[in-house]
Amino acid sequence: MEKFKGTPGPWRVDVNIGHQEIETINIIQINGGITPAKITRFSPYEIPREVRHANAQLIAAAPELLEALILVLDTWGEDYKDKNNPEGGGSPLWEKINSVIKKATEL
């Protein structure tokens, strides 16, 4: 399984109101100060404030969510995959978790 190559978590959300009342939401690494993501209000397509903040919260939780999914697959192991789908391949849940981990870790 690929290892995550991005900025390690945990991350937090930091909201700033700048020049001309333009809101910028920074997703900041808690123990390093790196900003792996930024969401700004300045856009030709206005996204409602609560949607921007909800998106930021999800992005900030991403490293911990990925870590939890990897832990689930490591705990279940290949035995779970094989036992829960006698026709071959993994169970739908195993396949979904594996797919999401690959999406997050493979470039």
C-alpha angles and dihedrals in degrees: 000000000000119000119233108262098191133090109308118242162257097099131182137200120249119185122202130182108207141171114343090009092287109162118220121189113200122195102212131191105242098217100034111030093232115145107220094173140021132190120194132189092222103098138126086237110053113221114201115255095242091052091050090050093047090050090050092051091051092048091049091052093049099096092051092045090052091048090051093050092049089050090052093054092043090051095047095041126186091305091071091050093053100038096052098053113041091182091068132263121063131302113271091258093048091048092049094049092046091049093051092049090051091048090054098044109033119081 
